[in-house]
Amino acid sequence: MNTHLPEQIKTKLRGQQFETFADFKSALWSTYANDATFSKQFGTYQLNPMKEGWPPRAPFHQTLEGSRSYELCNHGPEAKCHDLN
């Protein structure tokens, strides 16, 4: 599923430099966890790892084989949804 980043998340990340995609993902999850609006969409068990820069656990019905956390794609047309501009 492709989802574009909300403008208020983009604004908080814009201007930061990320050496790797892993650095970007870590900053993204931490930004969501510390946002007053979006953090309400996650449970405590999801927010604690997010504050550390880790992805939240996904509800079982939203998981794929062997993956229990949300994942971000950094290649192909799906990667455009992470554009901060």
N, C-alpha and C positions, 0 to 999 in steps of 0.2 A: 504494500500500500504506500503510495507516495503522498506525503503531506508536506506542504511548504511551512517554513518556520513562521511563527507569528511575529508581527512587526515589533512588539515590545521585547521579544527575545533577541531578534536581529539587532535592535538598537543597543542592547546591553553588550553584545558580542562585537559589534562593528568597531573597527580600529584596532582590535587586538591582533597580535601576530601569533600564528600557530605553526610550529616547526613540522608537525606531522598531523595526519588525520586523527590519530589517537589523542593528540593534545586538544584538537578541536572538539572531539566527542566528549572528552572529560570536562571541558569548559561548558559545553552545551548542557550536559546533564546537571552540572552544578548550578548553572544559571536557572534552569527550570525549577530545581529544588529550592532555590532561594527567592523565587518570584512569588509574591503574595497571591497572585491570581492562579497561576498554573500549579503551584504546589498543592493547592486544595484538591486537585484531581488525582493525587497519589496518596496511598496509605503510608503510615509510619514505616512499615517494613520495606517500602519502596524508597522513601525519602532518605533514609539513613545512608544507603550506598550512593544515592545520587549526590548527596552533599559532598561525598568523597570523590565524585567524578565518575562513578560507575553507573551503568544503565540500570533502570528499574526492572524488577522481575515482572514478566507479563502474566496476566491471567492465563490459566492453562488453555482455555479455548482459543487464545490468540497466539499460541506457540506453534513452532514448526518442529520437525524432527530434531531432537537433541538440543534445542535452544530454548531456554527458559526466560531470557531477557530480551528486551527490545533491541533491535539492531539498526544501525545506520549504514546505508550503502554509499560508497565513495567512488563509484565508477558507473559509466553508462549514463543514459538520460536521467536516471533516478537521482544522480548526484546534484543536478541543477536545483533541486528543492532545498539544498543547504546554502544556496547563494545568499550572502548577507547584504547584497546591494539591492 
